[in-house]
Amino acid sequence: MMKTKKIQPIWAHLLNDRRSVKLILLLVVFFGLIMLAVGFFNLGIRADEQYYQQNY
């Protein structure tokens, strides 16, 4: 019984700790915002290229 309790996956231990859950959520939100910013930036560049191609 003791051995099965010791051999717990790391993520289960992390999920039990509330601080680490907050850290993981912050990291996920942070990376999500970065991905959104990069996506909007790329869309803006593509729109500019199409605009220049149409006008010139």
Chimera marker file (.cmm) of the C-alpha trace (Angstrom):
<marker_set name="trace">
<marker id="1" x="0.000" y="0.000" z="0.000" r="1" g="1" b="0" radius="0.5"/>
<marker id="2" x="2.811" y="2.410" z="0.867" r="1" g="1" b="0" radius="0.5"/>
<marker id="3" x="4.701" y="1.757" z="-2.378" r="1" g="1" b="0" radius="0.5"/>
<marker id="4" x="1.701" y="2.534" z="-4.592" r="1" g="1" b="0" radius="0.5"/>
<marker id="5" x="1.231" y="5.812" z="-2.719" r="1" g="1" b="0" radius="0.5"/>
<marker id="6" x="4.875" y="6.779" z="-3.186" r="1" g="1" b="0" radius="0.5"/>
<marker id="7" x="4.850" y="6.003" z="-6.913" r="1" g="1" b="0" radius="0.5"/>
<marker id="8" x="2.454" y="8.775" z="-7.896" r="1" g="1" b="0" radius="0.5"/>
<marker id="9" x="2.798" y="10.645" z="-11.161" r="1" g="1" b="0" radius="0.5"/>
<marker id="10" x="4.376" y="14.070" z="-10.830" r="1" g="1" b="0" radius="0.5"/>
<marker id="11" x="1.379" y="15.826" z="-12.378" r="1" g="1" b="0" radius="0.5"/>
<marker id="12" x="-0.925" y="14.335" z="-9.703" r="1" g="1" b="0" radius="0.5"/>
<marker id="13" x="1.334" y="15.831" z="-7.024" r="1" g="1" b="0" radius="0.5"/>
<marker id="14" x="1.318" y="19.160" z="-8.869" r="1" g="1" b="0" radius="0.5"/>
<marker id="15" x="-2.471" y="19.147" z="-9.185" r="1" g="1" b="0" radius="0.5"/>
<marker id="16" x="-2.780" y="18.545" z="-5.446" r="1" g="1" b="0" radius="0.5"/>
<marker id="17" x="-0.698" y="21.666" z="-4.745" r="1" g="1" b="0" radius="0.5"/>
<marker id="18" x="-2.768" y="24.797" z="-5.325" r="1" g="1" b="0" radius="0.5"/>
<marker id="19" x="0.248" y="27.070" z="-5.822" r="1" g="1" b="0" radius="0.5"/>
<marker id="20" x="1.573" y="24.990" z="-8.706" r="1" g="1" b="0" radius="0.5"/>
<marker id="21" x="-1.900" y="24.928" z="-10.296" r="1" g="1" b="0" radius="0.5"/>
<marker id="22" x="-1.924" y="28.730" z="-10.269" r="1" g="1" b="0" radius="0.5"/>
<marker id="23" x="1.587" y="28.788" z="-11.753" r="1" g="1" b="0" radius="0.5"/>
<marker id="24" x="0.592" y="26.361" z="-14.522" r="1" g="1" b="0" radius="0.5"/>
<marker id="25" x="-2.527" y="28.406" z="-15.310" r="1" g="1" b="0" radius="0.5"/>
<marker id="26" x="-0.455" y="31.603" z="-15.428" r="1" g="1" b="0" radius="0.5"/>
<marker id="27" x="2.028" y="29.960" z="-17.801" r="1" g="1" b="0" radius="0.5"/>
<marker id="28" x="-0.786" y="28.686" z="-20.046" r="1" g="1" b="0" radius="0.5"/>
<marker id="29" x="-2.438" y="32.128" z="-20.178" r="1" g="1" b="0" radius="0.5"/>
<marker id="30" x="0.948" y="33.797" z="-20.781" r="1" g="1" b="0" radius="0.5"/>
<marker id="31" x="1.814" y="31.510" z="-23.689" r="1" g="1" b="0" radius="0.5"/>
<marker id="32" x="-1.730" y="31.844" z="-25.049" r="1" g="1" b="0" radius="0.5"/>
<marker id="33" x="-1.418" y="35.633" z="-25.107" r="1" g="1" b="0" radius="0.5"/>
<marker id="34" x="1.968" y="35.375" z="-26.846" r="1" g="1" b="0" radius="0.5"/>
<marker id="35" x="0.516" y="33.046" z="-29.493" r="1" g="1" b="0" radius="0.5"/>
<marker id="36" x="-2.434" y="35.423" z="-30.029" r="1" g="1" b="0" radius="0.5"/>
<marker id="37" x="-0.093" y="38.416" z="-30.394" r="1" g="1" b="0" radius="0.5"/>
<marker id="38" x="2.081" y="36.543" z="-32.904" r="1" g="1" b="0" radius="0.5"/>
<marker id="39" x="-1.007" y="35.447" z="-34.842" r="1" g="1" b="0" radius="0.5"/>
<marker id="40" x="-2.404" y="38.981" z="-35.051" r="1" g="1" b="0" radius="0.5"/>
<marker id="41" x="1.039" y="40.294" z="-36.056" r="1" g="1" b="0" radius="0.5"/>
<marker id="42" x="1.290" y="37.740" z="-38.869" r="1" g="1" b="0" radius="0.5"/>
<marker id="43" x="-2.249" y="38.567" z="-40.037" r="1" g="1" b="0" radius="0.5"/>
<marker id="44" x="-1.346" y="42.269" z="-40.117" r="1" g="1" b="0" radius="0.5"/>
<marker id="45" x="1.755" y="41.570" z="-42.217" r="1" g="1" b="0" radius="0.5"/>
<marker id="46" x="-0.250" y="39.454" z="-44.672" r="1" g="1" b="0" radius="0.5"/>
<marker id="47" x="-2.941" y="42.136" z="-44.968" r="1" g="1" b="0" radius="0.5"/>
<marker id="48" x="-0.253" y="44.755" z="-45.673" r="1" g="1" b="0" radius="0.5"/>
<marker id="49" x="1.326" y="42.568" z="-48.354" r="1" g="1" b="0" radius="0.5"/>
<marker id="50" x="-2.029" y="42.024" z="-50.076" r="1" g="1" b="0" radius="0.5"/>
<marker id="51" x="-2.767" y="45.758" z="-49.866" r="1" g="1" b="0" radius="0.5"/>
<marker id="52" x="0.559" y="46.646" z="-51.490" r="1" g="1" b="0" radius="0.5"/>
<marker id="53" x="0.124" y="43.988" z="-54.177" r="1" g="1" b="0" radius="0.5"/>
<marker id="54" x="-3.300" y="45.388" z="-55.099" r="1" g="1" b="0" radius="0.5"/>
<marker id="55" x="-2.157" y="49.021" z="-55.226" r="1" g="1" b="0" radius="0.5"/>
<marker id="56" x="1.250" y="48.560" z="-56.872" r="1" g="1" b="0" radius="0.5"/>
<link id1="1" id2="2" r="1" g="1" b="0" radius="0.2"/>
<link id1="2" id2="3" r="1" g="1" b="0" radius="0.2"/>
<link id1="3" id2="4" r="1" g="1" b="0" radius="0.2"/>
<link id1="4" id2="5" r="1" g="1" b="0" radius="0.2"/>
<link id1="5" id2="6" r="1" g="1" b="0" radius="0.2"/>
<link id1="6" id2="7" r="1" g="1" b="0" radius="0.2"/>
<link id1="7" id2="8" r="1" g="1" b="0" radius="0.2"/>
<link id1="8" id2="9" r="1" g="1" b="0" radius="0.2"/>
<link id1="9" id2="10" r="1" g="1" b="0" radius="0.2"/>
<link id1="10" id2="11" r="1" g="1" b="0" radius="0.2"/>
<link id1="11" id2="12" r="1" g="1" b="0" radius="0.2"/>
<link id1="12" id2="13" r="1" g="1" b="0" radius="0.2"/>
<link id1="13" id2="14" r="1" g="1" b="0" radius="0.2"/>
<link id1="14" id2="15" r="1" g="1" b="0" radius="0.2"/>
<link id1="15" id2="16" r="1" g="1" b="0" radius="0.2"/>
<link id1="16" id2="17" r="1" g="1" b="0" radius="0.2"/>
<link id1="17" id2="18" r="1" g="1" b="0" radius="0.2"/>
<link id1="18" id2="19" r="1" g="1" b="0" radius="0.2"/>
<link id1="19" id2="20" r="1" g="1" b="0" radius="0.2"/>
<link id1="20" id2="21" r="1" g="1" b="0" radius="0.2"/>
<link id1="21" id2="22" r="1" g="1" b="0" radius="0.2"/>
<link id1="22" id2="23" r="1" g="1" b="0" radius="0.2"/>
<link id1="23" id2="24" r="1" g="1" b="0" radius="0.2"/>
<link id1="24" id2="25" r="1" g="1" b="0" radius="0.2"/>
<link id1="25" id2="26" r="1" g="1" b="0" radius="0.2"/>
<link id1="26" id2="27" r="1" g="1" b="0" radius="0.2"/>
<link id1="27" id2="28" r="1" g="1" b="0" radius="0.2"/>
<link id1="28" id2="29" r="1" g="1" b="0" radius="0.2"/>
<link id1="29" id2="30" r="1" g="1" b="0" radius="0.2"/>
<link id1="30" id2="31" r="1" g="1" b="0" radius="0.2"/>
<link id1="31" id2="32" r="1" g="1" b="0" radius="0.2"/>
<link id1="32" id2="33" r="1" g="1" b="0" radius="0.2"/>
<link id1="33" id2="34" r="1" g="1" b="0" radius="0.2"/>
<link id1="34" id2="35" r="1" g="1" b="0" radius="0.2"/>
<link id1="35" id2="36" r="1" g="1" b="0" radius="0.2"/>
<link id1="36" id2="37" r="1" g="1" b="0" radius="0.2"/>
<link id1="37" id2="38" r="1" g="1" b="0" radius="0.2"/>
<link id1="38" id2="39" r="1" g="1" b="0" radius="0.2"/>
<link id1="39" id2="40" r="1" g="1" b="0" radius="0.2"/>
<link id1="40" id2="41" r="1" g="1" b="0" radius="0.2"/>
<link id1="41" id2="42" r="1" g="1" b="0" radius="0.2"/>
<link id1="42" id2="43" r="1" g="1" b="0" radius="0.2"/>
<link id1="43" id2="44" r="1" g="1" b="0" radius="0.2"/>
<link id1="44" id2="45" r="1" g="1" b="0" radius="0.2"/>
<link id1="45" id2="46" r="1" g="1" b="0" radius="0.2"/>
<link id1="46" id2="47" r="1" g="1" b="0" radius="0.2"/>
<link id1="47" id2="48" r="1" g="1" b="0" radius="0.2"/>
<link id1="48" id2="49" r="1" g="1" b="0" radius="0.2"/>
<link id1="49" id2="50" r="1" g="1" b="0" radius="0.2"/>
<link id1="50" id2="51" r="1" g="1" b="0" radius="0.2"/>
<link id1="51" id2="52" r="1" g="1" b="0" radius="0.2"/>
<link id1="52" id2="53" r="1" g="1" b="0" radius="0.2"/>
<link id1="53" id2="54" r="1" g="1" b="0" radius="0.2"/>
<link id1="54" id2="55" r="1" g="1" b="0" radius="0.2"/>
<link id1="55" id2="56" r="1" g="1" b="0" radius="0.2"/>
</marker_set>
